[in-house]
Amino acid sequence: MTLLLDSENRRLADADGRVFDPVGRRWSDSGSAMRGTTVSLAEALIAVQGWPNRCRVPVGVIGGREARPDQLAAAESMGRVLAEAGMTVVCGGRQGIMEATCRGVAGAGGISVGILPDGSPESANPHVTVPIATGIGIARNAIVARAALCLIAIGGGYGTISEAAFALQFERPVFSLLDGPAIAGIHACDSVDQVLDGVARVVLGLPLDRPV
């Protein structure tokens, strides 16, 4: 599948003349061939997220409070590239993978939402943009999963597994990186860039198992 971007008219289409609707995240037949510049998944995502009718549903990043240096580095990079692509990020708002992700988001000038298990917003890590103090403990895992368009799991333990399982129940795609949960239905990825391509497919309403 080839993606064609007409930046002047804010249109994204494929080679068959289907045009993307960013509000409904659907493709429809325009009845005519489209012209534009061929773009990658990531380039298409960045372009669409720059339009006024951008997708405002956040992408979730999950992982444990204890994490390896490579996992923390990947989480920070993930937060940064998601923010640079114009995505809002939702997470558990605490330490470890969550803090590293929020640090990356903040560094790129993006917005992160922390769904906290505590009743106090002060328990959020210092990089969270919007702390939401639920006071419901680990039950907040279901809120993180439900609120997200898709989830990205980096490493993690039982809490991360529960969030991923909730997301799959809610029919949300889940991508894993660096020893994230190995559950049937999760899309294992080898790099931050591969995860971003997966996120782009979700936002653009494209199949996850078809090459572009």
C-alpha positions in Angstrom: 0.0 0.0 0.0 1.3 3.4 -1.0 0.5 6.5 1.0 0.2 9.8 -0.8 0.2 13.1 1.0 -1.2 16.3 -0.5 0.0 18.8 2.1 -1.5 21.8 0.5 -5.1 20.4 0.7 -4.5 18.4 3.8 -5.4 15.1 2.2 -3.9 11.6 2.7 -4.8 9.0 0.1 -3.6 5.7 -1.2 -2.7 4.7 -4.8 -6.3 3.4 -5.3 -7.8 6.8 -4.7 -9.1 6.1 -1.2 -9.0 9.2 1.1 -8.4 9.1 4.8 -10.9 10.7 7.2 -8.9 11.6 10.3 -12.0 12.1 12.5 -13.5 8.6 12.0 -10.1 7.1 11.1 -11.6 5.5 8.0 -10.8 5.3 4.3 -13.3 6.0 1.6 -13.3 5.9 -2.2 -12.8 9.4 -3.6 -13.8 8.3 -7.1 -10.6 9.7 -8.7 -6.9 9.2 -8.6 -4.9 11.2 -6.0 -1.7 13.0 -6.5 0.8 13.7 -3.8 4.1 12.9 -2.3 4.8 9.3 -1.2 5.3 9.2 2.5 6.1 6.6 5.2 3.8 5.6 8.0 5.5 7.9 10.5 5.5 10.8 8.0 1.8 10.3 7.4 1.1 10.2 11.1 3.0 13.4 11.8 1.2 15.1 8.9 -2.3 14.1 10.0 -1.6 15.0 13.6 -0.7 18.5 12.5 -4.2 19.0 11.1 -7.0 20.8 13.1 -9.1 17.6 13.1 -6.3 15.5 14.5 -6.8 12.3 16.5 -6.9 13.4 20.2 -7.3 9.9 21.7 -4.1 9.3 23.7 -1.6 6.4 23.2 -0.8 4.5 26.4 2.7 3.6 27.5 2.9 1.0 30.3 5.8 -0.6 32.3 7.1 -1.3 35.7 8.4 1.1 38.4 11.6 -1.1 38.3 13.2 -1.2 34.9 16.6 -1.8 33.2 18.6 1.1 31.8 17.9 0.0 28.2 14.1 -0.1 29.0 14.2 3.3 30.6 16.1 4.7 27.6 13.6 3.2 25.2 10.7 4.6 27.2 12.1 8.1 27.1 12.7 7.8 23.4 9.2 6.5 22.9 7.7 9.4 24.8 9.7 11.8 22.7 8.8 10.4 19.3 5.1 10.1 20.2 5.1 13.8 21.3 7.0 14.8 18.1 4.3 13.0 16.1 1.6 15.0 17.8 0.2 12.3 20.1 -0.9 12.7 23.7 0.4 10.0 26.0 -1.4 8.4 28.9 0.4 6.3 31.5 0.2 5.4 35.2 2.0 8.6 36.2 4.4 7.1 38.6 8.1 6.2 38.4 10.3 3.9 36.3 9.0 3.4 32.7 6.2 5.9 33.4 8.6 8.6 34.5 11.0 8.0 31.6 8.2 8.2 29.1 6.8 11.4 30.6 10.4 12.9 30.6 10.6 12.2 26.9 7.2 13.7 26.2 8.0 16.8 28.2 11.4 17.2 26.4 9.5 17.3 23.1 6.9 19.8 24.4 4.1 17.2 24.4 1.3 16.4 26.8 1.2 13.4 29.2 -1.7 12.3 31.3 -0.9 10.3 34.5 -3.7 8.1 35.8 -2.6 7.7 39.4 -3.6 4.9 41.8 -3.3 7.4 44.7 -5.8 10.0 45.8 -3.0 12.7 45.8 -1.8 14.4 42.5 1.5 15.1 44.3 2.4 11.4 43.9 2.9 11.9 40.1 6.4 12.0 38.7 7.6 15.6 38.0 7.2 15.3 34.2 3.5 14.5 34.1 1.5 17.3 32.4 -2.0 16.3 33.7 -2.1 14.2 36.9 -5.4 12.5 37.6 -5.5 11.2 41.2 -8.1 8.4 41.1 -7.7 7.0 44.6 -8.8 3.5 43.3 -5.4 1.7 43.6 -4.5 -0.8 40.9 -8.0 -0.7 39.5 -6.7 2.4 37.6 -5.0 -0.1 35.3 -8.3 -0.7 33.6 -8.7 3.1 33.1 -5.3 3.4 31.5 -6.1 0.6 29.1 -9.6 1.9 28.3 -8.5 5.5 27.8 -5.8 4.6 25.2 -6.2 4.2 21.5 -3.5 1.5 21.8 -0.9 0.5 24.4 2.9 0.2 24.3 4.3 -2.2 26.9 8.0 -1.8 27.7 9.3 -4.5 30.1 7.1 -4.7 33.2 5.7 -7.2 35.7 2.2 -8.3 36.8 0.8 -4.8 36.7 1.9 -4.3 33.1 0.5 -7.8 32.2 -2.9 -6.8 33.7 -3.0 -3.5 31.8 -2.1 -5.4 28.6 -4.8 -8.0 29.3 -7.4 -5.3 29.9 -6.5 -3.6 26.6 -6.9 -6.8 24.7 -10.3 -7.3 26.3 -11.2 -3.8 25.2 -10.0 -4.6 21.7 -7.1 -2.2 21.9 -3.9 -3.1 20.0 -0.9 -3.7 22.3 2.7 -3.4 21.2 5.5 -4.8 23.3 9.2 -3.8 23.4 12.2 -5.1 25.4 10.7 -8.0 27.3 7.1 -6.6 27.5 4.3 -9.1 28.3 4.4 -12.2 26.1 0.6 -12.7 25.7 -1.2 -14.0 22.6 -2.5 -11.1 20.6 0.3 -8.7 21.5 2.5 -7.4 18.7 6.1 -7.8 19.6 8.4 -5.1 18.2 12.2 -4.8 17.9 12.6 -1.0 18.1 10.9 2.3 18.9 10.6 3.0 15.2 8.7 -0.2 14.7 6.4 0.6 17.5 5.8 4.1 16.0 4.9 2.4 12.7 2.3 0.3 14.6 0.9 3.3 16.3 0.6 5.1 12.9 -1.3 2.1 11.5 -3.8 2.3 14.4 -4.3 6.1 14.1 -4.6 5.8 10.3 -7.0 2.8 10.4 -4.6 0.5 8.6 -4.3 -3.3 9.1 -1.4 -4.2 11.4 -0.4 -7.2 9.4 -0.2 -5.7 5.9 3.0 -4.1 4.5 3.0 -0.5 3.4 
